[in-house]
Amino acid sequence: MAAIVALVVLGAFSAAWPRGALSSTRLDAASGASIVASNKYTERYGHAGVAYPWFETGKLAEPHRTTRLQFADAFDDGSAPAWSIEAVGGGAEAGAVTTVSAASAVAADAYFAAVGTYRVASKLGTATLADEVVVRYVRREIRSLDAEDRGAFFDAIRVLATTTDGPGRARYGHKWRGLDHYVAIHLANAVPNLHEDRFHDGMGFVSHGARKGGLPRTSTLRV
């Protein structure tokens, strides 16, 4: 159920990355090859993140989902597949990626277990194809999810609503909080206090809404 993409924030993109910060870093790339990442939703709806001018189309992969990595414009000369994928700049957890299968020297399926930036490389004859992909969660409209992911989403919400903090932390880690926790925060800071509403008064509504919406999402992702 970790692949519940509906809850996730492309969010990550709201950070103030300078234009071009995510441009490719090809090293000795044959024929100017560039990596293209895709998955089952890409095939149906196109690449996510295209509205962000600083983000290069086709460089986005998603965690906990099989991603097809393809070096576009590279000719497969029949070389034995020899792929490597490693985190760049310590931005991802150690061992956070597993190459599922390498169909050839120019195409492979990979599974990323954490967000971050990764350098993807493959040997093609005497040359090395290399580029970077950025792994982020993607928020999707609920009706665009396939049956498997939609079911995982609702299952996770049920767990969030029915699991208290103690059992939840024992199973999902110390960052877990059940739905009761977030309801209590809202009741303490907003509903009973009609004269000093800390959540809904003025511009606080925007900041609290963004923050409070993100916290339950963190717990749900741990399911």
C-alpha positions as CSV (number, residue, x, y, z in Angstrom):
1,M,0.0,0.0,0.0
2,A,3.0,2.3,0.0
3,A,2.3,3.3,-3.6
4,I,-0.7,5.4,-2.7
5,V,0.0,8.1,-5.1
6,A,-3.2,10.0,-4.5
7,L,-2.0,11.3,-1.2
8,V,1.2,12.6,-2.3
9,V,2.5,15.9,-3.0
10,L,4.3,16.7,-6.1
11,G,5.1,18.9,-3.3
12,A,8.1,18.8,-3.2
13,F,8.2,20.9,-6.3
14,S,7.0,23.9,-4.4
15,A,10.6,24.3,-3.1
16,A,12.5,27.2,-4.6
17,W,14.7,25.3,-7.0
18,P,16.5,27.6,-9.4
19,R,15.6,27.2,-13.1
20,G,17.8,24.6,-14.6
21,A,18.7,23.0,-11.3
22,L,17.2,19.7,-12.5
23,S,18.8,19.7,-15.9
24,S,20.4,16.5,-17.0
25,T,24.1,15.8,-16.2
26,R,25.0,13.4,-19.0
27,L,28.5,12.0,-18.8
28,D,30.1,10.7,-22.0
29,A,26.6,10.0,-23.4
30,A,26.5,8.3,-26.7
31,S,24.6,10.2,-29.4
32,G,23.4,12.8,-26.8
33,A,21.2,10.2,-25.2
34,S,18.8,11.4,-22.5
35,I,16.9,9.3,-19.9
36,V,13.1,9.2,-20.0
37,A,11.2,7.8,-17.0
38,S,7.7,6.5,-17.4
39,N,5.1,4.3,-15.7
40,K,1.6,3.1,-16.1
41,Y,0.1,6.6,-15.5
42,T,2.6,8.2,-17.9
43,E,1.3,6.0,-20.7
44,R,-2.3,7.1,-19.9
45,Y,-2.0,10.8,-18.9
46,G,1.5,11.9,-20.1
47,H,4.4,13.0,-17.9
48,A,3.7,14.7,-14.6
49,G,5.4,18.0,-13.7
50,V,5.3,19.5,-17.2
51,A,3.7,22.7,-15.9
52,Y,6.9,23.4,-13.9
53,P,9.3,25.4,-16.1
54,W,12.3,24.4,-14.1
55,F,11.6,20.7,-14.4
56,E,12.8,18.8,-17.5
57,T,10.0,16.7,-19.0
58,G,10.5,12.9,-18.6
59,K,12.9,13.2,-15.6
60,L,10.3,12.4,-12.9
61,A,10.1,9.0,-11.4
62,E,7.8,8.0,-8.5
63,P,8.7,6.0,-5.4
64,H,7.2,2.6,-4.7
65,R,6.2,2.2,-8.3
66,T,7.9,0.3,-11.2
67,T,9.5,2.9,-13.5
68,R,10.6,2.2,-17.0
69,L,13.9,4.0,-17.7
70,Q,14.7,4.5,-21.4
71,F,17.7,6.2,-22.9
72,A,16.0,8.0,-25.8
73,D,17.9,8.4,-29.1
74,A,20.4,5.7,-28.1
75,F,20.8,2.8,-30.4
76,D,20.8,-0.7,-28.8
77,D,23.9,-2.4,-30.2
78,G,23.2,-5.6,-28.3
79,S,25.6,-4.9,-25.4
80,A,25.1,-6.8,-22.2
81,P,23.0,-4.8,-19.8
82,A,25.2,-3.1,-17.1
83,W,23.1,-0.5,-15.2
84,S,23.9,1.4,-12.1
85,I,21.6,3.7,-10.1
86,E,22.9,5.8,-7.2
87,A,21.7,8.7,-5.1
88,V,23.2,12.1,-5.8
89,G,24.3,14.3,-2.9
90,G,23.1,12.0,-0.2
91,G,19.5,13.1,-0.9
92,A,18.0,9.6,-0.6
93,E,18.3,6.7,1.8
94,A,21.0,4.1,1.3
95,G,19.7,1.2,-0.7
96,A,16.7,3.1,-1.8
97,V,16.6,1.8,-5.4
98,T,16.5,-1.6,-6.8
99,T,16.8,-2.3,-10.5
100,V,14.0,-4.7,-11.2
101,S,15.2,-5.8,-14.6
102,A,17.3,-4.6,-17.5
103,A,15.8,-5.4,-20.9
104,S,18.8,-4.1,-22.7
105,A,21.6,-1.5,-22.4
106,V,19.2,1.3,-23.2
107,A,16.0,0.2,-21.3
108,A,15.4,-1.1,-17.7
109,D,12.7,-1.2,-15.1
110,A,13.6,0.3,-11.7
111,Y,12.0,0.5,-8.3
112,F,12.7,3.5,-6.1
113,A,12.0,3.3,-2.4
114,A,12.7,6.9,-1.4
115,V,12.5,10.4,-2.9
116,G,15.7,12.0,-4.0
117,T,17.8,12.6,-7.1
118,Y,19.5,9.6,-8.7
119,R,22.2,9.2,-11.3
120,V,21.3,6.5,-13.8
121,A,24.1,5.0,-15.9
122,S,24.4,2.2,-18.4
123,K,27.3,0.9,-20.4
124,L,26.8,0.8,-24.2
125,G,29.8,-0.6,-25.9
126,T,32.8,1.5,-24.8
127,A,30.6,4.5,-23.9
128,T,28.7,5.3,-20.8
129,L,25.1,6.7,-21.0
130,A,24.3,8.7,-17.9
131,D,21.6,11.1,-16.8
132,E,19.7,12.1,-13.7
133,V,16.1,11.4,-12.6
134,V,14.2,13.1,-9.7
135,V,12.0,10.9,-7.6
136,R,9.0,12.6,-6.1
137,Y,5.5,11.6,-5.0
138,V,2.7,12.7,-7.4
139,R,-0.8,13.8,-6.3
140,R,-3.5,12.5,-8.6
141,E,-7.2,13.0,-8.9
142,I,-8.8,10.0,-7.2
143,R,-10.8,8.9,-10.3
144,S,-7.7,8.8,-12.4
145,L,-6.2,6.0,-10.2
146,D,-6.5,2.4,-11.3
147,A,-8.5,-0.1,-9.2
148,E,-5.4,-1.4,-7.4
149,D,-4.1,2.0,-6.3
150,R,-7.6,3.4,-5.5
151,G,-8.2,0.4,-3.2
152,A,-4.8,0.8,-1.5
153,F,-5.7,4.5,-0.9
154,F,-9.0,3.7,0.8
155,D,-7.5,0.8,2.8
156,A,-4.8,3.2,4.1
157,I,-7.5,5.8,5.1
158,R,-9.3,3.1,7.0
159,V,-6.2,2.2,8.9
160,L,-5.6,5.9,9.7
161,A,-9.1,6.2,11.1
162,T,-9.1,3.0,13.1
163,T,-5.6,2.7,14.5
164,T,-4.6,4.6,17.6
165,D,-1.1,6.1,18.2
166,G,0.2,3.2,20.4
167,P,-0.4,0.3,18.0
168,G,0.2,2.5,15.0
169,R,3.7,3.5,16.2
170,A,4.5,-0.1,17.0
171,R,3.7,-1.1,13.5
172,Y,4.5,1.9,11.3
173,G,7.3,3.7,13.3
174,H,7.6,6.6,15.7
175,K,6.3,9.2,13.2
176,W,2.8,7.6,13.1
177,R,-0.2,9.5,14.3
178,G,-3.8,8.2,14.1
179,L,-6.7,10.3,12.9
180,D,-7.8,10.9,16.5
181,H,-4.6,12.8,17.1
182,Y,-5.3,15.3,14.3
183,V,-8.9,15.7,15.3
184,A,-7.8,16.5,18.8
185,I,-5.5,19.2,17.5
186,H,-8.3,20.8,15.5
187,L,-10.7,20.7,18.4
188,A,-8.2,22.3,20.8
189,N,-7.2,25.1,18.5
190,A,-10.3,25.9,16.5
191,V,-13.8,24.7,17.1
192,P,-14.4,25.4,20.8
193,N,-12.6,28.8,20.8
194,L,-15.0,31.0,18.8
195,H,-13.3,34.3,19.8
196,E,-9.7,33.3,19.1
197,D,-9.7,30.7,16.3
198,R,-6.1,29.9,15.6
199,F,-6.9,27.9,12.5
200,H,-9.5,29.7,10.5
201,D,-8.9,33.4,11.2
202,G,-7.3,35.5,8.4
203,M,-4.1,34.3,6.6
204,G,-3.6,31.5,9.2
205,F,-6.2,29.5,7.3
206,V,-3.8,29.1,4.4
207,S,-0.7,28.1,6.4
208,H,-2.6,25.9,8.8
209,G,-4.5,24.2,6.0
210,A,-1.3,23.3,4.1
211,R,0.4,22.1,7.3
212,K,-2.6,20.1,8.7
213,G,-3.3,18.6,5.4
214,G,0.2,17.3,5.1
215,L,0.5,15.6,8.5
216,P,-2.2,12.9,8.0
217,R,-0.7,12.3,4.6
218,T,2.6,11.4,6.2
219,S,1.0,8.8,8.4
220,T,-1.1,7.4,5.5
221,L,2.1,7.0,3.4
222,R,3.6,4.9,6.1
223,V,0.8,2.4,5.6
